[in-house]
């Protein structure tokens, strides 16, 4: 059963060109900042005509924004259709499945050392995480809940970053189980102390 959102079908030739551009941009981002990547260089790398590029994007930043928006939309879909509070195990596994599906983007994000997109993704689920911990831990202190949120967010970003760069070898289910276990047991122990 596929639980991830499905995109609208596009013309095969258009889709192929966009995928080549995406793949090439994400590959180039592993070695340098976006400000140092030109449309000409990107099109050469992707073997796509510049005219084709400009049919769909204004510049390299616009292409990256489209990629990021698409990924954020996928996570918004998950937040709407599978809230954290309903089934935390499935939620974690589906989110990791989506990260693994977009491994090229994850590699580019983490290679840059700037985790803004990862933080935006977590932001989508902020209120759901807070509600889940408020109920499951019987904790009503907003300050404590926010500190738990930021601690968990940065820990998960660190683990996923290490999985993305190959330091940690784990599939989505194994990593999801670890994250869920360490988060729940660690946070529960903290609130008992």
Backbone torsions as a table, in degrees:
resi	resn	phi	psi	omega
1	UNK	NA	122.6	179.1
2	UNK	-88.7	119.5	-176.1
3	UNK	-101.3	-4.1	-179.2
4	UNK	-86.2	151.3	179.4
5	UNK	-65.2	147.8	178.7
6	UNK	-103.9	137.4	178.5
7	UNK	-78.9	158.6	174.6
8	UNK	-68.8	141.4	179.6
9	UNK	-66.3	142.3	178.1
10	UNK	-121.2	163.1	172.4
11	UNK	-52.4	134.0	-175.7
12	UNK	-57.9	-42.8	-179.0
13	UNK	-65.7	-43.0	178.4
14	UNK	-62.8	-48.0	-179.7
15	UNK	-59.4	-43.8	179.7
16	UNK	-61.2	-43.9	179.0
17	UNK	-63.6	-45.2	179.9
18	UNK	-63.7	-40.0	178.6
19	UNK	-65.8	-39.5	176.8
20	UNK	-62.3	-44.6	179.3
21	UNK	-63.3	-44.6	178.9
22	UNK	-59.6	-52.0	-177.7
23	UNK	-59.5	-43.7	-179.1
24	UNK	-66.7	-42.5	178.3
25	UNK	-61.6	-46.4	-178.1
26	UNK	-65.6	-33.2	176.5
27	UNK	-67.8	-43.8	179.0
28	UNK	-65.0	-35.1	-180.0
29	UNK	-65.6	-19.2	178.4
30	UNK	-69.1	-24.3	-175.0
31	UNK	-112.7	-12.6	179.3
32	UNK	-159.5	164.6	-179.1
33	UNK	-69.8	153.0	-178.7
34	UNK	-60.5	-31.9	-179.5
35	UNK	-64.7	-15.7	-179.3
36	UNK	-102.5	7.9	179.7
37	UNK	-106.9	124.4	-179.7
38	UNK	-97.2	159.2	176.3
39	UNK	-61.3	-41.8	-179.6
40	UNK	-60.4	-47.5	179.8
41	UNK	-62.1	-43.7	-179.4
42	UNK	-63.1	-46.3	-179.6
43	UNK	-65.0	-37.3	176.8
44	UNK	-63.7	-45.8	178.9
45	UNK	-61.3	-40.8	-176.7
46	UNK	-84.6	-12.1	-174.9
47	UNK	57.3	48.0	178.6
48	UNK	-125.8	138.2	-180.0
49	UNK	-65.0	142.1	179.6
50	UNK	-61.1	-33.8	177.6
51	UNK	-60.8	-41.1	177.5
52	UNK	-63.3	-43.0	178.8
53	UNK	-56.7	-50.4	-174.9
54	UNK	-71.1	-13.3	172.9
55	UNK	-65.2	-31.6	-172.0
56	UNK	-114.0	-23.4	-174.2
57	UNK	-136.9	148.2	178.1
58	UNK	-78.6	-39.2	-177.1
59	UNK	-163.2	-176.5	-177.7
60	UNK	-64.4	-39.8	177.7
61	UNK	-60.3	-38.4	179.7
62	UNK	-64.1	-41.6	176.6
63	UNK	-60.5	-47.3	179.4
64	UNK	-61.3	-40.5	178.6
65	UNK	-62.3	-39.7	177.0
66	UNK	-62.3	-42.9	179.3
67	UNK	-62.1	-48.6	-178.8
68	UNK	-63.6	-41.4	179.5
69	UNK	-62.1	-41.1	178.9
70	UNK	-61.7	-43.2	179.5
71	UNK	-68.0	-44.0	177.8
72	UNK	-61.3	-38.4	177.5
73	UNK	-62.0	-39.5	177.3
74	UNK	-61.8	-42.6	179.5
75	UNK	-70.5	-33.8	175.9
76	UNK	-64.1	-38.2	176.8
77	UNK	-60.7	-45.7	178.2
78	UNK	-61.1	-45.2	-179.2
79	UNK	-59.6	-37.4	-178.4
80	UNK	-76.8	-38.4	-172.5
81	UNK	-99.8	-16.3	177.5
82	UNK	-143.1	75.0	-177.5
83	UNK	-62.0	149.9	178.2
84	UNK	-52.4	-42.0	-173.4
85	UNK	-68.1	-23.3	-177.5
86	UNK	-79.4	-45.2	-177.3
87	UNK	-155.9	86.1	-176.0
88	UNK	-57.6	-37.3	-180.0
89	UNK	-62.8	-50.8	179.5
90	UNK	-62.9	-40.3	179.6
91	UNK	-56.5	-50.4	-178.8
92	UNK	-62.1	-45.4	-178.3
93	UNK	-63.7	-41.4	-179.9
94	UNK	-67.8	-39.7	177.2
95	UNK	-62.9	-43.9	178.8
96	UNK	-66.4	-36.6	176.4
97	UNK	-59.6	-41.1	179.0
98	UNK	-67.2	-40.1	176.6
99	UNK	-62.5	-44.7	-179.7
100	UNK	-64.5	-37.6	177.9
101	UNK	-62.1	-33.4	-179.9
102	UNK	-107.3	41.7	-175.9
103	UNK	-58.0	-35.4	178.5
104	UNK	-61.6	-40.9	177.8
105	UNK	-67.7	-43.0	179.5
106	UNK	-59.9	-43.2	178.6
107	UNK	-60.9	-42.9	179.6
108	UNK	-65.2	-41.9	179.8
109	UNK	-61.3	-50.6	-174.2
110	UNK	-76.2	-27.7	177.5
111	UNK	-65.5	-33.4	-178.0
112	UNK	-73.2	-20.6	-176.5
113	UNK	78.1	1.0	178.0
114	UNK	-106.1	117.6	-173.8
115	UNK	-105.0	29.9	-176.5
116	UNK	-60.3	-43.8	179.7
117	UNK	-64.4	-41.2	177.7
118	UNK	-61.1	-40.4	178.1
119	UNK	-67.2	-36.2	176.6
120	UNK	-64.7	-40.2	177.9
121	UNK	-61.3	-48.3	177.7
122	UNK	-60.4	-35.7	179.6
123	UNK	-60.5	-32.3	177.8
124	UNK	-58.7	-34.2	-174.6
125	UNK	-101.7	3.6	-174.2
126	UNK	-49.1	-57.6	-175.5
127	UNK	-63.3	-35.3	178.3
128	UNK	-66.9	-41.5	177.1
129	UNK	-61.6	-46.7	-178.9
130	UNK	-59.3	-45.8	179.7
131	UNK	-62.6	-43.5	-179.9
132	UNK	-59.9	-48.9	-178.7
133	UNK	-69.5	-36.9	177.7
134	UNK	-56.8	-46.0	-177.4
135	UNK	-77.4	-46.7	-175.0
136	UNK	-73.3	-28.0	-179.1
137	UNK	-103.1	-3.8	-176.6
138	UNK	52.1	49.1	-178.4
139	UNK	-119.6	122.5	-178.8
140	UNK	-111.9	8.6	-179.3
141	UNK	-84.1	109.6	-177.0
142	UNK	-57.3	-37.6	-179.3
143	UNK	-64.6	-45.1	178.5
144	UNK	-63.0	-44.3	-179.5
145	UNK	-62.5	-39.7	177.3
146	UNK	-66.0	-41.1	179.1
147	UNK	-65.3	-39.5	176.5
148	UNK	-61.4	-46.1	-180.0
149	UNK	-56.0	-50.9	-177.6
150	UNK	-67.6	-35.7	177.1
151	UNK	-63.8	-49.6	-179.2
152	UNK	-64.9	-45.3	-179.1
153	UNK	-55.0	-49.9	-178.0
154	UNK	-69.0	-33.8	176.4
155	UNK	-65.2	-45.1	179.7
156	UNK	-65.9	-41.7	177.0
157	UNK	-58.7	-42.8	179.0
158	UNK	-62.7	-44.9	-179.2
159	UNK	-66.1	-45.3	-179.3
160	UNK	-65.7	-36.5	176.3
161	UNK	-59.8	-44.4	-179.9
162	UNK	-69.6	-32.0	176.1
163	UNK	-69.7	-41.0	-178.4
164	UNK	-65.1	-38.1	-179.2
165	UNK	-85.6	1.2	175.6
166	UNK	92.3	-3.2	179.9
167	UNK	-64.9	-39.9	177.6
168	UNK	-107.7	127.3	177.2
169	UNK	-102.7	107.4	179.5
170	UNK	-159.1	142.5	175.1
171	UNK	-82.5	174.6	-174.8
172	UNK	-59.9	-40.8	-178.1
173	UNK	-66.9	-46.2	179.9
174	UNK	-63.0	-46.2	179.8
175	UNK	-66.7	-40.1	178.1
176	UNK	-61.5	-43.2	178.0
177	UNK	-62.3	-41.6	179.5
178	UNK	-63.4	-48.5	-178.8
179	UNK	-60.9	-45.1	-179.4
180	UNK	-63.3	-46.0	-178.5
181	UNK	-64.1	-49.1	-176.8
182	UNK	-67.6	-36.5	179.4
183	UNK	-67.1	-52.6	-176.9
184	UNK	-65.8	-45.9	-178.5
185	UNK	-70.1	-40.3	-179.5
186	UNK	-67.8	-45.6	-179.6
187	UNK	-67.3	-41.4	179.0
188	UNK	-62.4	-42.7	179.2
189	UNK	-63.7	-38.9	-179.7
190	UNK	-63.2	-43.6	-176.7
191	UNK	-72.8	-20.1	176.0
192	UNK	-79.3	-24.1	-174.8
193	UNK	-71.2	NA	NA
